[in-house]
Amino acid sequence: MKIDVMKIIEKISQKGKQNIFIVIGIVGIFLILISEMDFSSNKGNKSTEHYSINEYKVQTEKEITSLLKEINGVGNVKVMITLESGEENIYAQKEKNVNDYKNDKNQDRNQEVSKNTFENEVVIVNNSGNNSALVEKVLQPTIQGVAVVCSGADDVSVVSAVTNSVSVVLNVPTHKICVTKMR
């Protein structure tokens, strides 16, 4: 669909101000229709988007590398992260508490029995005809260790700054972080 703007402007100037309002109305409707369209290729909700373990690892390594490059004296840097486990889903649960109380009266004695049972049941939701467990939260993979190779690792203050930065950002103990000199 090709629109010749010059022809439209020429017709508007010939017929007067009344057509200006018509054109403005048409443009307004066109803008409303465009605003309703979804141009994203991913139709899913961003909050439910999950990454594979490898994508998470690569993205985290890129972010740490970018951060460490900003530290004075680090120079060239490469980061490698090892993961202990994958992503873990925590599902919403309903807790059932059943309290059975029994009073037995036998001949000479009176016996009371109380029994408490607890059951946890996963909450199931119906999403477009598909039953699935309701995810309460998603835990990111656990980081097992971090190796940092940088050209400034011969300076103790740089090694300390790198180790502390990685420890704070990734919540990894310092004894699981290795910083070495790049060749």
Solvent accessible surface area in square Angstrom, and as a share of the most:
residue,aa,sasa,rsa
1,M,222,0.99
2,K,198,0.84
3,I,104,0.53
4,D,70,0.36
5,V,91,0.52
6,M,138,0.62
7,K,129,0.55
8,I,71,0.36
9,I,93,0.47
10,E,104,0.47
11,K,128,0.54
12,I,31,0.16
13,S,87,0.56
14,Q,128,0.57
15,K,146,0.62
16,G,30,0.29
17,K,158,0.67
18,Q,142,0.63
19,N,30,0.16
20,I,72,0.37
21,F,150,0.63
22,I,96,0.49
23,V,43,0.25
24,I,104,0.53
25,G,36,0.34
26,I,108,0.55
27,V,75,0.43
28,G,29,0.27
29,I,108,0.55
30,F,120,0.50
31,L,105,0.52
32,I,111,0.56
33,L,102,0.51
34,I,59,0.30
35,S,86,0.55
36,E,137,0.61
37,M,113,0.50
38,D,85,0.44
39,F,154,0.64
40,S,57,0.36
41,S,119,0.77
42,N,63,0.32
43,K,156,0.66
44,G,45,0.43
45,N,95,0.49
46,K,147,0.62
47,S,96,0.62
48,T,84,0.49
49,E,63,0.28
50,H,100,0.44
51,Y,132,0.50
52,S,59,0.38
53,I,85,0.43
54,N,100,0.51
55,E,94,0.42
56,Y,48,0.18
57,K,51,0.22
58,V,60,0.35
59,Q,94,0.42
60,T,15,0.09
61,E,28,0.12
62,K,127,0.54
63,E,99,0.45
64,I,3,0.02
65,T,26,0.15
66,S,66,0.43
67,L,72,0.36
68,L,0,0.00
69,K,117,0.50
70,E,143,0.64
71,I,38,0.19
72,N,144,0.74
73,G,45,0.44
74,V,0,0.00
75,G,47,0.45
76,N,103,0.53
77,V,10,0.06
78,K,141,0.60
79,V,18,0.10
80,M,110,0.49
81,I,1,0.00
82,T,57,0.33
83,L,35,0.18
84,E,107,0.48
85,S,57,0.37
86,G,25,0.24
87,E,61,0.27
88,E,95,0.42
89,N,58,0.30
90,I,55,0.28
91,Y,87,0.33
92,A,12,0.10
93,Q,100,0.45
94,K,105,0.44
95,E,123,0.55
96,K,90,0.38
97,N,96,0.49
98,V,67,0.39
99,N,102,0.52
100,D,74,0.38
101,Y,138,0.53
102,K,124,0.53
103,N,72,0.37
104,D,53,0.28
105,K,157,0.67
106,N,76,0.39
107,Q,190,0.84
108,D,148,0.76
109,R,163,0.60
110,N,98,0.50
111,Q,81,0.36
112,E,113,0.51
113,V,63,0.36
114,S,73,0.47
115,K,119,0.50
116,N,90,0.46
117,T,47,0.28
118,F,132,0.55
119,E,96,0.43
120,N,99,0.51
121,E,73,0.33
122,V,57,0.33
123,V,35,0.20
124,I,104,0.53
125,V,53,0.31
126,N,112,0.58
127,N,99,0.51
128,S,108,0.70
129,G,66,0.63
130,N,103,0.53
131,N,113,0.58
132,S,53,0.35
133,A,32,0.24
134,L,77,0.38
135,V,60,0.35
136,E,113,0.51
137,K,111,0.47
138,V,47,0.27
139,L,74,0.37
140,Q,102,0.45
141,P,9,0.05
142,T,68,0.39
143,I,23,0.11
144,Q,93,0.41
145,G,15,0.15
146,V,7,0.04
147,A,41,0.32
148,V,0,0.00
149,V,52,0.30
150,C,0,0.00
151,S,40,0.26
152,G,10,0.09
153,A,13,0.10
154,D,108,0.56
155,D,68,0.35
156,V,124,0.71
157,S,74,0.48
158,V,8,0.04
159,V,42,0.24
160,S,51,0.33
161,A,35,0.27
162,V,0,0.00
163,T,20,0.12
164,N,80,0.41
165,S,28,0.18
166,V,0,0.00
167,S,21,0.14
168,V,121,0.69
169,V,84,0.48
170,L,28,0.14
171,N,137,0.70
172,V,5,0.03
173,P,64,0.40
174,T,71,0.41
175,H,148,0.66
176,K,80,0.34
177,I,18,0.09
178,C,70,0.42
179,V,23,0.13
180,T,62,0.36
181,K,107,0.45
182,M,40,0.18
183,R,274,1.00
